[in-house]
């Protein structure tokens, strides 16, 4: 399983433990949660007794119970001949079947693994006592065994946090032994996936562009047809009525959030317009709601927990002026190119992505998307710099000049290290080497000068200007007079 070595190691450890454990796995739709668990315990580890049940989205309680009954048959090949009317009854039946299987089977099971997937879909507010019954099942039955591993899973990270991890009144309080947060692949892991799973040999720029479009989501990358060009893949997967990812954006939000009035999507649509991000006050102003709105606050927090956005603080100002930026390349791509098109537009498109790629609008999006790629893979850059041990954080900084003789400055990526050292990171997505012009040189020098004058509180500091671009920066007089400390190609992210 490409890119999941850390998670596999954790699950292996839980499987080898000689006591019962409760693990929680979170991650967005399509990230590979269920695939990971089933590969580990159903398809590979045959020394385990395995049971899996997945909640159905938008299904009523009767349907969920019918599906649970069917899951018992799927895994144990036992017809219960019962119609479950409550979750207590359902889990009592599961307990008896597991006990019977353990006592009657000739096989000595190393572990009993019970995997409950998409808990938020089953009973979001515990109106049917699902969570109460499951908690009772775990606390009075599973905990008393020595070889059980119970795994809860869900795409809605905020629900998992509020109802499982931090609910002091709930049945799982202080019961969770391990939290596994399944993240999208990094750019490096995406390159490895394309090589190992798709048998693709690609240049770094093409890999990066695939990442800028599909993000690091395993399910989305699995749709990539290795026999076709990138443009052909994008046309067929996104810009065709039967495209595998046409409509995915809407499904993503429906699966994660109750978003009846579109609050989450409205926030995203504001964020995709502004590369430098928005503060919470900016967002409430744009949505024309009170600055104190708890609904907006909670929605922003949910988007962060779900991995769609990240917060980035202003340098030297950790608690004020925090901005939120898009952190999901797929969301940025879909919002920009697919969402504005209606069904008729999609039907009429032919070779659409090829026509887009030669436009100035594409270049603007590509620059935005590449900067996002650099931010979310910044730790790889820091490792390449050899400064992981003194890395503090990535921030932003800006200054609006009140002096007509001074020019304001905006630094979108400022990497901070211990001992008052800073990298001003410039990200340029060009098809050739970057050539620093006279105007670019003035802008770069101004950024450093303004940050030195208004952004620093100490007299001792070290500031370096560094470029990241596909093919590097041409060394000319302007390069040396800035000066540019170093310039990295995509190798620093891969």
C-alpha positions as CSV (number, residue, x, y, z in Angstrom):
1,X,0.0,0.0,0.0
2,X,1.9,3.0,-1.3
3,X,2.4,5.9,1.0
4,X,0.9,4.3,4.1
5,X,4.0,2.8,5.9
6,X,3.4,4.7,9.1
7,X,-0.2,3.7,9.3
8,X,0.5,0.1,8.6
9,X,3.1,0.1,11.4
10,X,0.6,1.4,13.9
11,X,-2.1,-1.1,12.9
12,X,0.5,-3.9,13.0
13,X,1.4,-2.9,16.6
14,X,-2.3,-2.8,17.6
15,X,-2.8,-6.3,16.0
16,X,0.2,-7.7,18.0
17,X,-0.9,-6.2,21.3
18,X,-2.2,-8.7,23.8
19,X,-5.1,-6.5,24.9
20,X,-8.2,-5.0,23.4
21,X,-7.7,-1.7,21.7
22,X,-10.1,1.0,20.2
23,X,-8.6,2.8,17.2
24,X,-10.2,5.7,15.4
25,X,-9.3,6.4,11.7
26,X,-10.3,9.7,10.1
27,X,-9.8,11.0,6.6
28,X,-11.8,12.5,3.8
29,X,-13.9,10.7,1.2
30,X,-11.7,8.7,-1.2
31,X,-8.6,8.9,0.9
32,X,-8.4,5.1,1.3
33,X,-9.5,4.4,4.9
34,X,-11.6,1.4,4.1
35,X,-9.1,0.1,1.6
36,X,-6.3,0.3,4.2
37,X,-8.2,-1.5,6.9
38,X,-9.5,-4.3,4.7
39,X,-6.1,-4.9,3.1
40,X,-4.6,-5.2,6.5
41,X,-7.2,-7.4,8.2
42,X,-9.4,-9.1,5.6
43,X,-7.3,-9.6,2.4
44,X,-3.9,-10.1,4.0
45,X,-4.1,-11.1,7.6
46,X,-6.1,-14.3,7.6
47,X,-5.3,-15.0,11.3
48,X,-7.9,-12.5,12.2
49,X,-11.6,-12.9,12.6
50,X,-12.9,-9.9,10.8
51,X,-16.3,-8.1,10.7
52,X,-17.0,-4.9,8.8
53,X,-20.1,-2.7,8.6
54,X,-20.4,0.6,6.7
55,X,-23.1,3.1,7.4
56,X,-25.2,4.2,4.4
57,X,-25.4,7.9,3.6
58,X,-28.9,9.4,4.0
59,X,-30.5,6.0,4.9
60,X,-33.1,5.7,7.7
61,X,-32.6,3.6,10.8
62,X,-34.5,0.7,9.4
63,X,-32.3,0.5,6.4
64,X,-29.2,0.8,8.4
65,X,-30.3,-2.2,10.6
66,X,-31.1,-4.3,7.5
67,X,-27.7,-3.5,6.2
68,X,-26.1,-4.5,9.5
69,X,-28.0,-7.8,9.4
70,X,-26.7,-8.4,5.8
71,X,-23.1,-7.6,6.9
72,X,-23.4,-10.4,9.5
73,X,-24.3,-12.7,6.7
74,X,-21.5,-11.4,4.4
75,X,-18.8,-12.0,7.0
76,X,-20.0,-15.1,8.9
77,X,-22.4,-16.7,6.3
78,X,-25.0,-16.9,9.0
79,X,-28.7,-16.2,8.3
80,X,-30.0,-14.6,11.5
81,X,-33.7,-14.9,10.5
82,X,-34.3,-11.8,12.6
83,X,-35.5,-8.3,11.9
84,X,-33.5,-6.1,14.1
85,X,-35.6,-3.4,15.7
86,X,-32.9,-1.8,17.8
87,X,-29.1,-1.4,17.8
88,X,-28.9,-3.1,21.2
89,X,-30.5,-6.2,19.7
90,X,-28.2,-6.0,16.7
91,X,-25.0,-5.8,18.8
92,X,-26.2,-8.5,21.1
93,X,-26.6,-10.8,18.1
94,X,-23.1,-9.9,16.8
95,X,-21.7,-10.7,20.3
96,X,-23.3,-14.2,20.2
97,X,-22.1,-14.9,16.7
98,X,-18.5,-13.9,17.5
99,X,-18.5,-16.0,20.7
100,X,-19.8,-19.0,18.8
101,X,-17.3,-18.6,16.0
102,X,-14.4,-18.4,18.4
103,X,-15.5,-21.4,20.4
104,X,-16.5,-23.6,17.5
105,X,-13.8,-22.9,14.9
106,X,-10.8,-25.0,14.6
107,X,-8.8,-21.9,13.8
108,X,-7.0,-20.0,16.5
109,X,-7.7,-16.4,15.8
110,X,-4.8,-14.0,16.6
111,X,-7.2,-11.1,16.7
112,X,-10.9,-10.3,16.4
113,X,-11.2,-7.1,14.4
114,X,-14.5,-5.2,14.3
115,X,-14.5,-2.3,11.8
116,X,-17.4,0.2,11.9
117,X,-17.1,2.6,8.9
118,X,-18.8,6.0,8.5
119,X,-20.2,6.3,12.0
120,X,-21.6,9.8,11.3
121,X,-23.8,8.5,8.5
122,X,-25.4,5.9,10.8
123,X,-26.8,8.1,13.5
124,X,-25.4,11.6,13.5
125,X,-27.2,12.8,16.7
126,X,-27.7,9.4,18.4
127,X,-31.5,9.7,17.9
128,X,-31.8,5.9,17.4
129,X,-29.3,5.1,20.2
130,X,-26.8,3.6,17.8
131,X,-23.8,5.3,19.6
132,X,-25.2,4.3,23.0
133,X,-25.6,0.6,21.9
134,X,-22.2,0.5,20.3
135,X,-20.6,2.1,23.4
136,X,-22.3,-0.5,25.6
137,X,-21.1,-3.3,23.3
138,X,-17.5,-2.1,23.4
139,X,-17.4,-1.3,27.2
140,X,-19.2,-4.4,28.5
141,X,-18.1,-7.0,25.9
142,X,-15.0,-6.0,23.8
143,X,-13.0,-4.5,26.7
144,X,-13.3,-7.7,28.7
145,X,-11.6,-9.7,25.9
146,X,-7.9,-9.9,25.4
147,X,-7.6,-10.0,21.6
148,X,-10.1,-7.5,20.2
149,X,-9.3,-4.6,18.0
150,X,-12.3,-2.3,17.4
151,X,-11.8,0.4,14.7
152,X,-14.2,3.3,14.2
153,X,-13.9,5.2,11.0
154,X,-15.5,8.3,9.5
155,X,-15.0,11.0,6.8
156,X,-16.4,13.8,9.0
157,X,-13.4,14.6,11.1
158,X,-15.3,17.2,13.1
159,X,-18.0,14.7,14.1
160,X,-15.4,12.2,15.1
161,X,-13.7,14.8,17.3
162,X,-16.8,16.1,18.9
163,X,-18.7,12.8,19.4
164,X,-15.9,10.3,19.9
165,X,-12.7,11.9,21.0
166,X,-13.8,14.8,23.1
167,X,-17.3,14.0,24.4
168,X,-16.7,13.7,28.1
169,X,-20.3,12.5,28.6
170,X,-20.1,9.9,25.8
171,X,-19.4,6.1,26.1
172,X,-15.9,6.4,24.5
173,X,-14.5,9.0,26.9
174,X,-10.8,8.1,27.5
175,X,-11.4,4.8,25.7
176,X,-9.6,5.6,22.4
177,X,-6.2,4.0,22.3
178,X,-5.0,5.3,18.9
179,X,-6.0,8.0,16.5
180,X,-4.9,7.5,12.9
181,X,-5.4,10.6,10.7
182,X,-5.2,9.5,7.1
183,X,-3.9,12.4,5.1
184,X,-3.8,12.9,1.3
185,X,-0.5,11.9,-0.3
186,X,2.3,14.4,-0.3
187,X,3.7,15.3,-3.7
188,X,6.5,12.8,-3.1
189,X,4.0,10.0,-2.2
190,X,1.9,10.9,-5.3
191,X,5.0,10.4,-7.5
192,X,5.6,7.0,-5.8
193,X,2.0,6.0,-6.3
194,X,2.1,6.9,-10.0
195,X,5.3,4.9,-10.4
196,X,4.3,1.8,-8.4
197,X,0.6,1.6,-8.9
198,X,0.2,3.0,-12.4
199,X,3.6,2.0,-13.8
200,X,4.1,5.6,-15.1
201,X,7.5,7.2,-15.8
202,X,6.9,10.9,-15.8
203,X,9.0,14.1,-15.5
204,X,8.6,16.1,-12.3
205,X,6.6,18.9,-13.9
206,X,3.9,16.5,-15.2
207,X,3.8,14.7,-11.8
208,X,3.3,18.2,-10.1
209,X,0.6,19.1,-12.5
210,X,-1.3,15.8,-11.9
211,X,-1.0,16.7,-8.1
212,X,-2.3,20.2,-8.8
213,X,-5.4,18.7,-10.4
214,X,-6.2,15.5,-8.5
215,X,-4.5,16.3,-5.2
216,X,-3.0,13.5,-3.2
217,X,-6.3,11.5,-3.0
218,X,-5.7,7.9,-3.8
219,X,-9.2,7.2,-5.2
220,X,-8.9,10.2,-7.7
221,X,-5.4,9.1,-8.8
222,X,-6.7,5.6,-9.4
223,X,-8.8,6.9,-12.2
224,X,-5.8,8.1,-14.1
225,X,-5.4,6.0,-17.4
226,X,-1.7,5.4,-18.0
227,X,-2.3,4.9,-21.7
228,X,-3.6,8.5,-22.2
229,X,-2.1,11.9,-22.0
230,X,-2.7,14.1,-18.9
231,X,-4.9,16.4,-21.0
232,X,-6.9,13.5,-22.3
233,X,-7.3,12.1,-18.7
234,X,-8.5,15.5,-17.4
235,X,-11.0,15.9,-20.3
236,X,-12.5,12.4,-19.7
237,X,-12.5,12.4,-15.9
238,X,-13.7,16.0,-15.3
239,X,-15.1,17.5,-18.5
240,X,-17.5,14.8,-19.6
241,X,-21.0,14.2,-18.4
242,X,-20.1,10.6,-17.3
243,X,-16.7,11.6,-16.0
244,X,-15.7,9.8,-12.9
245,X,-15.0,13.0,-11.0
246,X,-17.8,15.2,-12.5
247,X,-20.0,16.0,-9.6
248,X,-17.5,14.8,-7.0
249,X,-17.3,18.2,-5.4
250,X,-20.9,18.2,-4.4
251,X,-20.8,14.6,-3.2
252,X,-17.7,15.5,-1.1
253,X,-19.5,18.2,0.8
254,X,-22.7,16.2,1.2
255,X,-20.8,13.3,2.7
256,X,-18.9,15.4,5.2
257,X,-21.2,18.2,6.3
258,X,-24.8,19.0,6.8
259,X,-24.6,22.0,4.5
260,X,-28.2,22.9,3.8
261,X,-27.6,26.6,3.2
262,X,-24.2,26.0,1.5
263,X,-22.2,27.7,4.2
264,X,-19.1,25.5,3.8
265,X,-19.2,25.9,0.0
266,X,-19.6,29.7,0.3
267,X,-16.5,29.9,2.5
268,X,-14.6,27.8,0.0
269,X,-15.7,29.9,-2.9
270,X,-14.4,33.0,-1.2
271,X,-11.1,31.4,-0.4
272,X,-10.4,30.2,-3.9
273,X,-10.5,33.7,-5.2
274,X,-7.7,35.0,-2.9
275,X,-4.2,33.4,-3.1
276,X,-3.0,35.0,0.1
277,X,-6.0,33.8,2.1
278,X,-8.6,35.5,4.3
279,X,-9.0,36.1,8.0
280,X,-12.2,35.0,9.8
281,X,-13.3,38.7,9.8
282,X,-12.7,38.9,6.0
283,X,-14.8,35.8,5.6
284,X,-17.7,37.0,7.7
285,X,-17.6,40.4,5.9
286,X,-17.7,38.7,2.5
287,X,-20.6,36.5,3.5
288,X,-22.3,39.5,5.2
289,X,-22.8,37.8,8.5
290,X,-21.9,39.1,12.0
291,X,-18.2,38.8,12.9
292,X,-19.2,36.9,16.0
293,X,-21.0,34.2,14.1
294,X,-20.4,30.9,15.7
295,X,-21.8,29.1,12.7
296,X,-19.0,30.5,10.5
297,X,-16.4,29.8,13.2
298,X,-17.5,26.2,13.5
299,X,-17.6,25.8,9.7
300,X,-14.1,27.2,9.3
301,X,-12.8,24.8,12.0
302,X,-14.6,21.9,10.3
303,X,-13.0,22.8,7.0
304,X,-9.6,22.8,8.6
305,X,-10.1,19.5,10.3
306,X,-11.3,18.0,7.1
307,X,-8.1,19.1,5.3
308,X,-9.8,21.5,2.9
309,X,-8.1,24.6,4.4
310,X,-5.2,25.4,6.7
311,X,-4.6,28.3,8.9
312,X,-1.4,30.4,8.5
313,X,-0.4,33.0,11.0
314,X,1.3,36.4,10.3
315,X,4.9,36.5,11.2
316,X,5.6,37.9,14.6
317,X,1.9,37.8,15.3
318,X,0.8,34.3,16.3
319,X,-2.6,35.1,17.7
320,X,-3.9,37.8,15.4
321,X,-4.4,38.1,11.7
322,X,-4.5,34.4,11.2
323,X,-5.5,33.7,7.6
324,X,-7.2,30.6,6.1
325,X,-6.1,29.3,2.7
326,X,-7.2,26.5,0.5
327,X,-5.0,23.4,1.2
328,X,-6.6,20.9,-1.1
329,X,-5.4,21.1,-4.8
330,X,-8.5,19.2,-6.0
331,X,-10.9,21.7,-4.4
332,X,-9.0,24.6,-6.0
333,X,-9.0,23.0,-9.4
334,X,-12.6,21.9,-9.3
335,X,-13.8,25.3,-8.0
336,X,-11.9,27.1,-10.7
337,X,-12.6,25.0,-13.8
338,X,-15.5,22.6,-13.3
339,X,-17.9,24.2,-10.9
340,X,-18.8,27.2,-13.2
341,X,-19.9,24.8,-16.0
342,X,-23.4,23.5,-16.2
343,X,-24.4,20.2,-17.7
344,X,-25.0,21.6,-21.1
345,X,-21.5,23.2,-21.0
346,X,-20.0,19.9,-20.1
347,X,-21.8,18.0,-22.9
348,X,-20.5,20.5,-25.5
349,X,-16.9,20.5,-24.4
350,X,-14.4,18.8,-26.7
351,X,-10.7,18.8,-25.9
352,X,-11.5,21.5,-23.4
353,X,-8.4,21.2,-21.2
354,X,-6.1,21.5,-24.2
355,X,-7.7,24.8,-25.1
356,X,-7.5,26.0,-21.5
357,X,-3.8,25.2,-21.1
358,X,-2.7,28.0,-23.6
359,X,-4.7,30.7,-21.8
360,X,-3.5,33.4,-19.4
361,X,-6.3,32.3,-17.0
362,X,-4.6,28.9,-16.9
363,X,-1.2,30.5,-16.1
364,X,-2.8,32.4,-13.2
365,X,-4.4,29.3,-11.8
366,X,-1.2,27.3,-12.2
367,X,0.8,29.9,-10.3
368,X,-1.8,29.8,-7.5
369,X,-1.9,26.0,-7.4
370,X,1.9,25.7,-7.5
371,X,2.2,28.0,-4.5
372,X,-0.3,25.9,-2.7
373,X,1.7,22.8,-3.5
374,X,4.8,24.4,-2.1
375,X,3.0,25.4,1.2
376,X,1.5,22.0,1.9
377,X,4.8,20.3,1.1
378,X,6.9,22.8,2.9
379,X,8.5,20.3,5.3
380,X,10.0,18.5,2.3
381,X,11.6,21.8,1.2
382,X,12.9,22.4,4.8
383,X,14.4,18.9,4.7
384,X,16.1,19.7,1.4
385,X,17.5,22.9,3.0
386,X,19.0,20.7,5.7
387,X,17.2,22.8,8.4
388,X,14.5,20.4,9.7
389,X,16.0,20.5,13.2
390,X,15.6,24.3,13.6
391,X,12.4,24.7,11.5
392,X,9.6,26.5,13.4
393,X,6.8,27.2,11.0
394,X,5.7,28.7,7.7
395,X,4.0,32.1,8.0
396,X,3.0,35.0,5.8
397,X,3.7,38.7,6.2
398,X,2.4,41.9,4.7
399,X,2.9,45.6,5.1
400,X,0.6,48.4,3.8
401,X,2.7,51.6,3.5
402,X,1.3,54.9,4.8
403,X,4.3,56.7,3.3
404,X,3.8,57.7,-0.3
405,X,7.6,57.2,-0.8
406,X,7.4,53.6,0.3
407,X,5.9,50.6,-1.4
408,X,3.9,48.0,0.5
409,X,5.0,44.4,0.6
410,X,3.4,41.0,0.5
411,X,5.3,37.8,1.4
412,X,3.1,34.7,0.9
413,X,5.5,32.1,2.2
414,X,7.9,33.1,4.9
415,X,9.7,30.1,6.5
416,X,10.8,30.7,10.0
417,X,13.7,29.0,11.8
418,X,15.2,29.2,15.3
419,X,17.8,31.9,15.9
420,X,15.8,34.6,13.9
421,X,16.6,33.1,10.5
422,X,14.0,33.4,7.7
423,X,13.5,32.3,4.1
424,X,11.4,34.4,1.8
425,X,10.2,31.7,-0.6
426,X,9.2,32.7,-4.1
427,X,7.3,30.1,-6.1
428,X,7.2,30.5,-9.9
429,X,5.5,27.9,-12.1
430,X,7.2,28.6,-15.5
431,X,7.8,26.3,-18.5
432,X,11.4,27.3,-18.6
433,X,14.1,28.8,-16.4
434,X,12.9,31.9,-14.5
435,X,14.6,35.1,-15.6
436,X,14.7,37.8,-13.0
437,X,13.8,41.1,-14.6
438,X,14.6,44.6,-13.3
439,X,11.0,45.0,-12.0
440,X,11.1,41.6,-10.3
441,X,14.5,42.5,-8.7
442,X,13.0,45.7,-7.3
443,X,10.0,43.8,-5.9
444,X,12.2,41.2,-4.2
445,X,14.5,43.7,-2.7
446,X,11.5,45.7,-1.4
447,X,10.0,42.7,0.3
448,X,13.2,42.1,2.2
449,X,13.7,45.7,3.1
450,X,10.1,46.2,4.3
451,X,10.2,43.0,6.3
452,X,13.5,44.1,7.8
453,X,12.2,47.5,8.7
454,X,8.6,46.7,9.9
455,X,8.5,42.9,10.4
456,X,11.3,42.2,12.8
457,X,11.5,43.0,16.5
458,X,15.2,42.1,17.0
459,X,18.3,43.7,15.6
460,X,20.0,40.3,14.9
461,X,18.6,38.3,12.0
462,X,19.3,36.4,8.8
463,X,17.0,36.7,5.8
464,X,17.4,34.8,2.6
465,X,15.5,35.0,-0.7
466,X,15.0,31.5,-2.3
467,X,13.1,30.4,-5.4
468,X,11.2,27.2,-6.1
469,X,10.4,26.6,-9.8
470,X,10.2,23.6,-12.2
471,X,13.5,24.4,-14.0
472,X,15.4,26.8,-11.7
473,X,16.4,30.4,-12.1
474,X,18.8,31.8,-14.6
475,X,21.8,33.5,-13.0
476,X,22.1,37.0,-14.4
477,X,23.1,40.4,-12.9
478,X,19.7,40.8,-11.2
479,X,20.0,37.3,-9.7
480,X,23.3,38.3,-8.0
481,X,22.2,41.8,-7.0
482,X,19.1,40.7,-5.1
483,X,20.9,38.4,-4.1
484,X,19.2,35.1,-4.5
485,X,20.6,32.7,-1.9
486,X,19.5,29.5,-3.7
487,X,17.0,28.3,-6.2
488,X,15.4,24.9,-6.1
489,X,13.7,22.9,-8.8
490,X,10.9,20.4,-8.2
491,X,13.4,17.9,-6.8
492,X,13.2,19.7,-3.5
493,X,9.5,18.7,-3.1
494,X,9.9,15.2,-4.6
